[in-house]
């Protein structure tokens, strides 16, 4: 009788362990559209009444959000690039200037296209809003991939000219360049797959 009780306990423990393993394996990935914040949560109390008036007309609200983020993207890009340009002006190297130049596009794209994703969610489109949001977020990822690819090449070129880094010289730059580009493309592709 004690052997039967022990066997039942072992079977019960095994079943619960298998159930716990199945629960941990079956994780779901929520769509990007479900993770977007509500605009009303970010607004100051003084603007909330105006937003409530605009939110009754979803298309008008979407245009307001898109216009705000377009202006914010231009201002933030100008401010950040001018600040970085001042910092890079302190050096004699041209590599940091090239990096700042390559960061202009993804900074603007990130802010503006994030605003467009919020505008699409505010517009409450009856069809394909999730697809549009995924497409807009993919544009952000591709923009950063392109910038990081350019910056990695610039960084390797700068490092190969310095004598401090003996492993990076003119003969080894192509292998490091290919390796870094492959890693960037793999990581970017993984993020794109996670989005879709």
N, C-alpha and C positions, 0 to 999 in steps of 0.2 A: 504494500500500500504506500509506503513512503517513496518507493521508486516511481510510482505513478504520479504522486504529488510533485516530486522533483521534475519529472518529465513535463508535466503541465506548466510548471513555472518557467522552465527553460523555453518551451514553445511560446508562452505568453511574452517573455522577454524578447525572443527573436522576432515575433510579430510586431511588437512595439518599436523595435529598432529598425525594422524594414519600413514601417510607416513613417518614422521620423526621417529616414533617408529619402523616401519618396517626396515628403513635404519639402525637404531642403533642396532637392533637385528641381522640383517644379516651381521655380521662381519665374515670375512673369515680368516683362519689361513694359512699363507704362509708356504710352505714346507721349511725344514731346508736347503735343497740344494740351494734354491733361496736366502738365507740370507748369504751365504758364501762370504767373501771378495775376491777380485781379488788379486792374488799374486803380480802382477806388481805394484799395488798401495802401497805396503809395502816396496818395494826394494829401496835402495839408487840409485842415478843417475848413479854411476859408474858401477853398476851391471846390469842395465837395458839392455844394448846391449847384454850381455851374455845370459840373460834370454830370449830375443827375438829370439836368435839363438836356444836355447833349446826349446822354445815354438812351434817351427815349427814341432817338433817331440813330440806329447803329451805323449806318454808312457815314453820316456826318461825324460821329464819334471816331470812326476809323480814320477818316481824313485828318481830323484834329490830332490824333495820336501819331499818324505818319508824318505830318508836318512838324510837330514838336520834336520828334526824334531825328528828322532830317536836319533841323536847325541845331539840335543838341550835338549831332554827329559832326557837323561842320565846326562848331565852336570848340568841342572837345579835341578834335583832331588838330585844329589850329593852335590851341593852347598847349597841348602836349608836344606837338612837333616843334613849336617855338621854344619851349622849355628844354627839350632834348637837343635842339640845335645850339642853344646857348652853351649847354654842357659839352657838346662835341666840338664847339668852337674853341674850347680851351686846349684841345689837343691838336697836334700837327698831322695826325693820321687822317686819311681820306676814307678809311674803312668804316669808321663810326658814322660818318656823314652818309655813306651808302646804306647803312643799316637803318638810320632814321628815315631816309627816303623810302626804303622798302616797307617800313611800318605804317606809312600814311594810309595806304589802301585798306589793310585789314582793320585798322582802328575805325575808320569811317564805316566800313562794311559791317563790322560787328554791331556798332551802335544803331545804325540806320536799319539794318535788316532785323535786328531784335525788335526795334520799334514797329517794323512791318508785321512781324509775327504777332505782336500785341494788337496791332490794328486789325489783323485778320480775325483774331479771337473776339475783338470788340464788335466787328461787323456782323458776327453771328451768321455767317454764310450757311445756307441750307445744305450745300453739297461741297465736298472736297476741301473743307477748311483744314483738316488734318494733313492732307497731302500738300497743300500750299505751305503750311507751317513747316513741314519736314523739308520741303524744297528750299525755303528761305534759310533754315538752319544749316542745310547742306552747303549753301552758298557761303555762309560764314566760315564753315570748316575748310572749304576749298580755298577761300581767300587766305586763311592762315597757313594752310599747307604750302601755297605758292610763296608766301613771304618767308616762311621758315626754310624752304628749299633755297631761296636766293641768299638768305642770311647765312646758312650753313656754308655755302660756297664762298661767300665773302670772308667768313671767319677762318676757314681753312686757308684761303689765300693769304690772309693777314698772319696767321700762325706759321705758315711755311717760310715767310720772310724773316722771322725772328730766330735768333740763334739759341734762345732759351729752351725751345721745344725741339729736342733732337730727333724725336720719333716722327715729327711732321716736317718733312723736307720735300723738295720738288719731286723726288721719285715716289714717295708714299702718299702724296696728295690725292692721286686718282683713286686709290683704294679707300681712303677715308671719305672721299667725296661720294663714291658709289655706296659705301656702307651707310653714311649718314642719310643720303637720299632714299635708300631702300627702307631704312628705319622710319623716316618721316612719312613715306608713302604708305607703309604698312600700318603705322599708327593712325594716320588720317583715314585710311580705308576702313579700319576697325571702327573708328568713331562714326563714319558714314553708315556703316552697317548697323551700328547701334541706333542711329537715328531712324533708319527705315525698318 
